[in-house]
Amino acid sequence: MLGPYGDVLRRPGALAFSAAGALARLPMSMVGIGIVLMVSALYDSYGLAGRVSAVYVIAQAVCSPQLSRLVDRHGQARVMRPAVAVSAAGLVGLVVAALADAPEVILYVTATVTGAAIGSFGSLVRARWSSTLSDPRQLHTAYALESAVDELVFVVGPVAATLLATGVDPTAGLVVPLVAMVVGGYWFCALRATEPPVAPKGQPRPRGSVLRTPAMLVLVLVFVAMGSIFGANDVSTVAFAEEAGHKNLAGPVLAVFAAGSLIAGLLYGTRHWKRPLHQRFANGMIALAVGVSLFFLVDSLWALAAVMFVTGFAIAPTLINGNALVQQLVPAERLTEGLTWIGTALGVGVSVGSSVAGARIDAEGSHAGFLVVVVSAVVAVVAVLASYRTLRGDHTGHVHDAVEDGSPSATAGAAVAATELAECVEPDRSGR
């Protein structure tokens, strides 16, 4: 099963930049929760902790795509070396300010600096894979590998941050991601041999955002809704476990969800598929929506864990296909920016989903939170199906026979996507 991964990791420099990128992106799953744990412990205010964490997320959402545009224009090392230094300084400032019981405004300022310069190393790693690999099948495997790494980061990171902040020191949950940011970031930037080339200085540069492409805008909206699914689900699961009298089991249940995704991502990356990307992306989104809708119906933690494990198999393949669509939709010289928009959209959705679900849980209990999960999933599916032909674009070749050429009907596209969900997708064995 792991043969295809060995093939891509044996490419010169690939193992090094993938490992460095994995370490450098550990902060993406630890800093947000680390801020909440530290500020709530030192200031005795969950409200303030939530506001500081929100400021960090917003700064990251606004600035990361802009930072990626600079990366595409000037190169990864040239931009990210100073950015890592600035972000690390901001995080150190946040920890020092919290320990000194500084005014709220200082916490907001340092959180803003941290988020604005932290960037998206997941996007940088994927851009290197796109530059390193010319075979689409190998690139599919590499993207699957990075999605599996993302899942591993999100399994390990929050648990580690919580254990460190509650068992060692309130600031310890931020010290580890700080070290990972500096060590992983500078290690990654030092690997210049695999850095993607930048466009020559005399070459005209495209203006405006990649979001001017309709299909990219659709993807961003869908990924916001997907992030909302994950954020609302995290909060709802904790509340459900608490209502069941086993709050300590919330972490393991969520880990089961991520484990299903991790397994699916590794399996998905070992096979190559005949269906066009936009069809596979739509199928995965529908499968994810069907699965999370069942969370609302369960009545025990064991049932929730079982449903989550199975549903998790839809996550990584959908994320893999979404990132691969970006690679097809945007010019190569703007790939980092496009991938960063996707990652940023996911992060924004997580914050929105957790906030809305938290408010609903306070009012009506955990099932109200799971209802937010269901609504987010419906929004994602509607967006995908209504924009099915837009996602198809010109790069996918012929349309399924059920859709007439030239027809603008979103309903026809929706019918095709829904029908293909039930079809078996055969592996492409040509040339193997």
Secondary structure as the mmCIF struct_conf table of DSSP 4:
data_model
#
loop_
_struct_conf.conf_type_id
_struct_conf.id
_struct_conf.beg_label_comp_id
_struct_conf.beg_label_asym_id
_struct_conf.beg_label_seq_id
_struct_conf.end_label_comp_id
_struct_conf.end_label_asym_id
_struct_conf.end_label_seq_id
HELX_RH_AL_P HELX_RH_AL_P1 GLY A 3 LEU A 9
TURN_TY1_P TURN_TY1_P1 ARG A 10 ARG A 10
BEND BEND1 ARG A 11 ARG A 11
TURN_TY1_P TURN_TY1_P2 PRO A 12 GLY A 13
HELX_RH_AL_P HELX_RH_AL_P2 ALA A 14 ALA A 24
TURN_TY1_P TURN_TY1_P3 ARG A 25 LEU A 26
HELX_RH_AL_P HELX_RH_AL_P3 PRO A 27 TYR A 43
HELX_RH_AL_P HELX_RH_AL_P4 TYR A 46 HIS A 74
HELX_RH_AL_P HELX_RH_AL_P5 GLN A 76 LEU A 99
TURN_TY1_P TURN_TY1_P4 ALA A 100 ASP A 101
HELX_RH_AL_P HELX_RH_AL_P6 GLU A 104 ALA A 117
HELX_RH_AL_P HELX_RH_AL_P7 PHE A 121 THR A 132
HELX_RH_AL_P HELX_RH_AL_P8 PRO A 136 GLY A 167
TURN_TY1_P TURN_TY1_P5 VAL A 168 VAL A 168
TURN_TY1_P TURN_TY1_P6 PRO A 170 THR A 171
HELX_RH_AL_P HELX_RH_AL_P9 ALA A 172 ALA A 190
HELX_RH_3T_P HELX_RH_3T_P1 ARG A 192 THR A 194
HELX_LH_PP_P HELX_LH_PP_P1 GLU A 195 PRO A 200
TURN_TY1_P TURN_TY1_P7 LYS A 201 GLY A 202
BEND BEND2 GLN A 203 GLN A 203
HELX_LH_PP_P HELX_LH_PP_P2 PRO A 204 ARG A 207
BEND BEND3 GLY A 208 GLY A 208
HELX_RH_3T_P HELX_RH_3T_P2 VAL A 210 ARG A 212
BEND BEND4 THR A 213 THR A 213
HELX_RH_AL_P HELX_RH_AL_P10 PRO A 214 GLU A 243
TURN_TY1_P TURN_TY1_P8 ALA A 244 GLY A 245
HELX_RH_3T_P HELX_RH_3T_P3 LYS A 247 LEU A 249
HELX_RH_AL_P HELX_RH_AL_P11 ALA A 250 GLY A 269
TURN_TY1_P TURN_TY1_P9 THR A 270 THR A 270
BEND BEND5 ARG A 271 ARG A 271
STRN STRN1 TRP A 273 TRP A 273
BEND BEND6 LYS A 274 ARG A 275
HELX_RH_AL_P HELX_RH_AL_P12 LEU A 277 SER A 293
HELX_RH_3T_P HELX_RH_3T_P4 LEU A 294 LEU A 297
BEND BEND7 SER A 300 SER A 300
HELX_RH_AL_P HELX_RH_AL_P13 LEU A 301 GLY A 312
TURN_TY1_P TURN_TY1_P10 PHE A 313 ALA A 314
HELX_RH_AL_P HELX_RH_AL_P14 ILE A 315 LEU A 329
BEND BEND8 VAL A 330 VAL A 330
HELX_RH_3T_P HELX_RH_3T_P5 ALA A 332 ARG A 334
HELX_RH_AL_P HELX_RH_AL_P15 LEU A 335 GLU A 364
HELX_RH_AL_P HELX_RH_AL_P16 SER A 366 ALA A 386
TURN_TY1_P TURN_TY1_P11 SER A 387 SER A 387
HELX_RH_AL_P HELX_RH_AL_P17 TYR A 388 ARG A 392
TURN_TY1_P TURN_TY1_P12 GLY A 393 THR A 396
BEND BEND9 HIS A 398 HIS A 398
HELX_LH_PP_P HELX_LH_PP_P3 VAL A 399 HIS A 400
TURN_TY1_P TURN_TY1_P13 ASP A 401 ALA A 402
BEND BEND10 VAL A 403 VAL A 403
TURN_TY1_P TURN_TY1_P14 ASP A 405 GLY A 406
HELX_RH_AL_P HELX_RH_AL_P18 ALA A 410 LEU A 421
TURN_TY1_P TURN_TY1_P15 ALA A 422 ALA A 422
BEND BEND11 GLU A 423 GLU A 423
HELX_LH_PP_P HELX_LH_PP_P4 CYS A 424 GLU A 426
STRN STRN2 PRO A 427 PRO A 427
TURN_TY1_P TURN_TY1_P16 SER A 430 GLY A 431
#
